Amino acid sequence: MNSSEKQMFWKQHIDGWRASGKSQKAYCAECGISFSNFGYWRKRFAKPGKLIPIAVKRPVETVNLYLPTGIRIEVSIDSVAKVVSVLEGRC
């Protein structure tokens, strides 16, 4: 199973569990899936929380951002500063 197929598999199970009204353990037992793997993927699909401030020392020019879906985005430090300014309402 490739990465995309794994994500789809676990996303379907997370959605199925939410719709079932069952506990996580009961859902996993009923579906014959690993409870620990289910927990890992449930956290991975969780909505991101608030921004966490980070200190970046020069000469770093780019930062890698990792999304819960496993996607990596490489952006310049200047771009990150601009996005944070917009999110904080400074621009």
C-alpha positions as protocol buffer text, in pm:
chain_id: "A"
residue {
  index: 1
  type: MET
  ca { x: 0 y: 0 z: 0 }
}
residue {
  index: 2
  type: ASN
  ca { x: 153 y: 332 z: -102 }
}
residue {
  index: 3
  type: SER
  ca { x: 141 y: 650 z: 109 }
}
residue {
  index: 4
  type: SER
  ca { x: -165 y: 791 z: -65 }
}
residue {
  index: 5
  type: GLU
  ca { x: -354 y: 464 z: -23 }
}
residue {
  index: 6
  type: LYS
  ca { x: -263 y: 450 z: 347 }
}
residue {
  index: 7
  type: GLN
  ca { x: -390 y: 803 z: 400 }
}
residue {
  index: 8
  type: MET
  ca { x: -715 y: 722 z: 224 }
}
residue {
  index: 9
  type: PHE
  ca { x: -756 y: 396 z: 420 }
}
residue {
  index: 10
  type: TRP
  ca { x: -707 y: 565 z: 757 }
}
residue {
  index: 11
  type: LYS
  ca { x: -911 y: 873 z: 664 }
}
residue {
  index: 12
  type: GLN
  ca { x: -1204 y: 648 z: 581 }
}
residue {
  index: 13
  type: HIS
  ca { x: -1166 y: 470 z: 915 }
}
residue {
  index: 14
  type: ILE
  ca { x: -1140 y: 796 z: 1111 }
}
residue {
  index: 15
  type: ASP
  ca { x: -1454 y: 925 z: 939 }
}
residue {
  index: 16
  type: GLY
  ca { x: -1626 y: 589 z: 996 }
}
residue {
  index: 17
  type: TRP
  ca { x: -1541 y: 595 z: 1365 }
}
residue {
  index: 18
  type: ARG
  ca { x: -1673 y: 952 z: 1404 }
}
residue {
  index: 19
  type: ALA
  ca { x: -2001 y: 855 z: 1236 }
}
residue {
  index: 20
  type: SER
  ca { x: -2033 y: 532 z: 1438 }
}
residue {
  index: 21
  type: GLY
  ca { x: -2071 y: 684 z: 1784 }
}
residue {
  index: 22
  type: LYS
  ca { x: -1854 y: 402 z: 1920 }
}
residue {
  index: 23
  type: SER
  ca { x: -1543 y: 428 z: 2132 }
}
residue {
  index: 24
  type: GLN
  ca { x: -1214 y: 414 z: 1945 }
}
residue {
  index: 25
  type: LYS
  ca { x: -1128 y: 74 z: 2093 }
}
residue {
  index: 26
  type: ALA
  ca { x: -1468 y: -72 z: 2006 }
}
residue {
  index: 27
  type: TYR
  ca { x: -1451 y: 60 z: 1650 }
}
residue {
  index: 28
  type: CYS
  ca { x: -1098 y: -77 z: 1599 }
}
residue {
  index: 29
  type: ALA
  ca { x: -1192 y: -418 z: 1741 }
}
residue {
  index: 30
  type: GLU
  ca { x: -1502 y: -437 z: 1522 }
}
residue {
  index: 31
  type: CYS
  ca { x: -1307 y: -342 z: 1209 }
}
residue {
  index: 32
  type: GLY
  ca { x: -1003 y: -554 z: 1293 }
}
residue {
  index: 33
  type: ILE
  ca { x: -760 y: -263 z: 1279 }
}
residue {
  index: 34
  type: SER
  ca { x: -473 y: -174 z: 1510 }
}
residue {
  index: 35
  type: PHE
  ca { x: -578 y: 61 z: 1791 }
}
residue {
  index: 36
  type: SER
  ca { x: -228 y: 214 z: 1811 }
}
residue {
  index: 37
  type: ASN
  ca { x: -215 y: 277 z: 1434 }
}
residue {
  index: 38
  type: PHE
  ca { x: -565 y: 424 z: 1451 }
}
residue {
  index: 39
  type: GLY
  ca { x: -450 y: 666 z: 1723 }
}
residue {
  index: 40
  type: TYR
  ca { x: -145 y: 766 z: 1523 }
}
residue {
  index: 41
  type: TRP
  ca { x: -351 y: 848 z: 1215 }
}
residue {
  index: 42
  type: ARG
  ca { x: -628 y: 1018 z: 1415 }
}
residue {
  index: 43
  type: LYS
  ca { x: -370 y: 1260 z: 1554 }
}
residue {
  index: 44
  type: ARG
  ca { x: -215 y: 1305 z: 1212 }
}
residue {
  index: 45
  type: PHE
  ca { x: -551 y: 1407 z: 1064 }
}
residue {
  index: 46
  type: ALA
  ca { x: -635 y: 1637 z: 1356 }
}
residue {
  index: 47
  type: LYS
  ca { x: -687 y: 1999 z: 1268 }
}
residue {
  index: 48
  type: PRO
  ca { x: -379 y: 2212 z: 1330 }
}
residue {
  index: 49
  type: GLY
  ca { x: -380 y: 2424 z: 1643 }
}
residue {
  index: 50
  type: LYS
  ca { x: -268 y: 2780 z: 1688 }
}
residue {
  index: 51
  type: LEU
  ca { x: 61 y: 2908 z: 1554 }
}
residue {
  index: 52
  type: ILE
  ca { x: 365 y: 2849 z: 1770 }
}
residue {
  index: 53
  type: PRO
  ca { x: 630 y: 3122 z: 1762 }
}
residue {
  index: 54
  type: ILE
  ca { x: 976 y: 3008 z: 1656 }
}
residue {
  index: 55
  type: ALA
  ca { x: 1309 y: 3184 z: 1658 }
}
residue {
  index: 56
  type: VAL
  ca { x: 1510 y: 3150 z: 1339 }
}
residue {
  index: 57
  type: LYS
  ca { x: 1869 y: 3263 z: 1324 }
}
residue {
  index: 58
  type: ARG
  ca { x: 2024 y: 3374 z: 998 }
}
residue {
  index: 59
  type: PRO
  ca { x: 2177 y: 3248 z: 761 }
}
residue {
  index: 60
  type: VAL
  ca { x: 1879 y: 3011 z: 724 }
}
residue {
  index: 61
  type: GLU
  ca { x: 1699 y: 3113 z: 406 }
}
residue {
  index: 62
  type: THR
  ca { x: 1422 y: 2852 z: 386 }
}
residue {
  index: 63
  type: VAL
  ca { x: 1200 y: 2661 z: 625 }
}
residue {
  index: 64
  type: ASN
  ca { x: 1024 y: 2330 z: 570 }
}
residue {
  index: 65
  type: LEU
  ca { x: 660 y: 2320 z: 681 }
}
residue {
  index: 66
  type: TYR
  ca { x: 508 y: 1976 z: 732 }
}
residue {
  index: 67
  type: LEU
  ca { x: 131 y: 1945 z: 698 }
}
residue {
  index: 68
  type: PRO
  ca { x: -66 y: 1679 z: 888 }
}
residue {
  index: 69
  type: THR
  ca { x: -128 y: 1508 z: 554 }
}
residue {
  index: 70
  type: GLY
  ca { x: 245 y: 1444 z: 515 }
}
residue {
  index: 71
  type: ILE
  ca { x: 301 y: 1716 z: 256 }
}
residue {
  index: 72
  type: ARG
  ca { x: 621 y: 1920 z: 290 }
}
residue {
  index: 73
  type: ILE
  ca { x: 630 y: 2283 z: 180 }
}
residue {
  index: 74
  type: GLU
  ca { x: 961 y: 2467 z: 152 }
}
residue {
  index: 75
  type: VAL
  ca { x: 926 y: 2844 z: 187 }
}
residue {
  index: 76
  type: SER
  ca { x: 1164 y: 3135 z: 229 }
}
residue {
  index: 77
  type: ILE
  ca { x: 1202 y: 3301 z: 569 }
}
residue {
  index: 78
  type: ASP
  ca { x: 1081 y: 3628 z: 419 }
}
residue {
  index: 79
  type: SER
  ca { x: 762 y: 3459 z: 297 }
}
residue {
  index: 80
  type: VAL
  ca { x: 698 y: 3310 z: 641 }
}
residue {
  index: 81
  type: ALA
  ca { x: 739 y: 3654 z: 800 }
}
residue {
  index: 82
  type: LYS
  ca { x: 489 y: 3803 z: 554 }
}
residue {
  index: 83
  type: VAL
  ca { x: 233 y: 3526 z: 617 }
}
residue {
  index: 84
  type: VAL
  ca { x: 266 y: 3566 z: 995 }
}
residue {
  index: 85
  type: SER
  ca { x: 220 y: 3943 z: 960 }
}
residue {
  index: 86
  type: VAL
  ca { x: -98 y: 3891 z: 760 }
}
residue {
  index: 87
  type: LEU
  ca { x: -232 y: 3634 z: 1008 }
}
residue {
  index: 88
  type: GLU
  ca { x: -164 y: 3870 z: 1296 }
}
residue {
  index: 89
  type: GLY
  ca { x: -344 y: 4149 z: 1111 }
}
residue {
  index: 90
  type: ARG
  ca { x: -41 y: 4373 z: 1073 }
}
residue {
  index: 91
  type: CYS
  ca { x: -80 y: 4411 z: 696 }
}
